[in-house]
Every structure is written in C-alpha cells, then in structure tokens.
C-alpha cells in the first residue's frame, strides 16, 4: 500500500500543480460553474479519452494523460462546488481555491485507502480503458441524479460518484506512469 500512496501522491501533485498554474492565469472564474456544467466538462474529457483509445490517434496535441489530469481537477472542483455552493461571481482567491481543491483530493485519497483495503488493490489488474468506462458510467449516474434534482432512493449521491471518478482517473494516471497501454481493450 505504501507504493500506491506514493504513486497517488505523485499523480495528484502534478494535477494540483496544473490547477495552481491555471488559478494564477485565470483566477477562480470556475466558481460560477454549476455542478452540472462540471459534470459535462468531465464527460467531454472522458469521451475524448475513449475516442482516442478507439481511433489510436489525436489530431489535437493533447493526449490521454492531460485529459485524465483535467478529470481529476474538474472532479475536485465539482466536490468544492457541492460543499461550498455556486456563487454568482468568483468569491475566493487562488490560494483558497487551491486549498479547497487539496481538501477535496485528500477526501478522495482517504476513500481510496479504505476501498483499497477492502478490494485488495483490484484496480491494479484493470485496464486504463476499463477505468475510463467506469468514469463514464459514474458520469451517466451523476447526470441522472442531477435530472432527479439530486434525489436518490437507495444510491450514493453526486459527491460519492465524483470521489470515485477522481480516484479512477488517478489510477489511470498511475497505470500510464507504469507504462500501461492507454488504449488497451484486452
């Protein structure tokens, strides 16, 4: 598990670094995004990864890794929005936004540790393509919950799904760091 924690921390550090750079460049304009808009942003990124996996080439310079980093950051931003609410104008500075995103990622990491204990790191046997498919399933679930105005009968809420999405994207980044095939369908 120690190896996993080190790999996880290294992967999220790269995501947080990019988030911090964008917070410097753009400020916290993202704070006005509704959670449903963030859901759609993650969906676009996950669908693009799936397309890249299917066709095997990219006509835009960004590949699978940057899209996974974007998924981690957008999922963390969605978790912040769920906790803090959505203002009509940006209401925090870059440092506070970074701290909030770090907190969301720390929550996801804690969940990952608990689930890894129970599942025995089963994700290590999965393909990147399967992790992307699971992200897409979680996004479709979130969209359904959003269409139901957040009400569920027996299912986890939107936040639990975003926590899983964040962790699946980090797992995929770890696989890529280990030389895993990003487009393997097996």
Order of alpha helices (4+ residues) and beta strands (2+ residues): alpha-alpha-alpha-alpha-alpha-alpha
